[in-house]
Amino acid sequence: MKQPVVRSLLETDLYKFTMWQALLHGHPNSHTEYEFVCRNTPAFPLADLLEDVEHELDHLCSMSFTDEELSYLRSLRYMKSDFIDFLTVFRFQRKFIEVRAVGDTLVIHAAGPQVHVMGFEIYVLYIVNELYFRRFDHDAALTEGRARLSAKIARLKTLGDEASRRYPFEFSDFGTRRRFSGTWHDEVVQRLAREVPEYFKGTSNVYQAMKFGLIPIGTMAHEYMQSFQAFGVRLRDFQKASLEAWVQEYRGDLGIALTDVVGMDAFLDDFDLYFAKLFDGLRHDSGDPVAWGEKAIAHYAALRIDPKTKRLVFSDGLNFDSAIALYRHFADRIMTGFGIGTHLTNDVGLAPLNIVMKLVCCNGQSVAKLSDSPGKTVCKDETFLAYLRQVFNHPAT
């Protein structure tokens, strides 16, 4: 009998907790829907995993946070006591998530109070991933993965003085959702922490941060800002409303803002001097990263803010070649950071799944992400999508 995929309720990305706390405090009654999507073609139909996914979700919904886990969360200064108290009694409710097969397609749909369903995302993604990759030759995959990881570590060790220009080269693990397996993920982060600590700065995985003494990394994701499209503010003002709510919740902590919910240009229109001073930097997740970074630097300069006091975090499908190239381009002008996911946790010689589980509806109305990469745009309602484009002058692509 194989061990359940989910080892701890703490094993999710840090930004799920930070968004969860902010939304519980600000909008505890919102109702949302999330849908699972596979963007590429798997080696076999994901519908074949239906029964196993059902069992794993049953297990997830039987779990609760342990005292040790809650104590760890309390140790993070931006986590508030009333939120941790909420987590002491929290359990996922199986009635809020449905799994079924439609032909070869695996359909996973979560609907219910946002504070009860928003947490499903990361667990669902790595449940599907691990169940999928269990059907391949594990020994061969791990042999290949270890060889590739050794080559990456060797590459990092050759950086030397190049990685200590005005600002150092720093990266973090963002690979929980699309990892090959939990045990492989553990091996990867432990080796990075042991062998290249000068470059490896932490992980988005809160359970691993606690278990291995690492720094948990993360602030916000698209779903947080998208939710404000349905929170009763004027649509044109939803970005400002979400950023302001974040500032009021965290008051200087967790200061990296996500820029591509309606595209970088529309974001910068709202990211005025007030927000530019309050936030420590910006995170890139779609579009040309060099063009994005140049826009960010120019925006800070136009506001007469020294870009050298700010940070750009890149997190869109990175590997070490692309991360180091971006570092070389920007490192003398602004602080940088790199969140690397699949290239760390699922580079084992098998084609990774490109799966997501996204917010599609909030309080009975559609919400959307107008990504700077056309393939990442998310919306079920073409009418709302067209209206959002019009409001933010975002070109159709």
C-alpha angles and dihedrals in degrees: 000000000000120000116257113267096233108068099177138002085235089066099097135091117291092235090064088064095043093049091042092055094047093048093045089055097041106030110014094158100053118125120212145178127214128190132199118227133181109207099190136046114269124215089249132011112285087217085077087071094058099108094044092048089051091054092048092051090049087055093047090053091053093057130096134182116273124228090250091054093048091049089053092052090049088055091064104089095216093056110092126220097238091054091051089048088055090052092053089071099029123120129165111249115228091209090068096062128058128192124189142147123245104187106303092340122103109218119200118176127175120191132168142076107350094233089056101043107031091080095061094078105081095038091051092050097051092040090058092043096051094044089049096050093045086075092064131074101284097188093053092045094050092047090054093042092053092050091051093046090051090052091051092050091048089051091052092050090059093058093083114147091002090071094053105061116133087316128024128248108253132173138176136202113259096164108109098106098053102030126140092232141330094253092050090048089053091051093050097051093043092053092047092049091048101040106032106023091147089068105024109080106173149298138269087224107098095195092054091045089057095040098047102030095249131147113261110230130203147081121184140346134205095271091065094057094036090057090064089064085075102035098095100263121123106277092236088058100047095104093051090046092052094047092047092050089051092051091050092048098047104023097204102340123104093023104172112108125206113232111190108070089107098004134282097274093054090044093054090050087063098035096086130168091283095057094035089059095043098048121067094216150311138278124224118212107154143022130031105336095205093051089045093051093048090052090051094050092046090050093052091047092050088054089049092245115140105243089211088073092058137068134225116205117199118201110153113120094312130178125180094266092056094040093051091046090053090046091053090050098049110019098098094050108040139006113267138197132183130212109200119189128159093021088064105034104031107030097117103124096274125104108259122229116249098215132156138175110208140184108252104165137027126184092348098308133096120257127195146198115216098199125197085232109065094217091059097056109120126198136120095200115069092189093057090043091054091048092050090051090051095049093050097034089239113164119237111243 
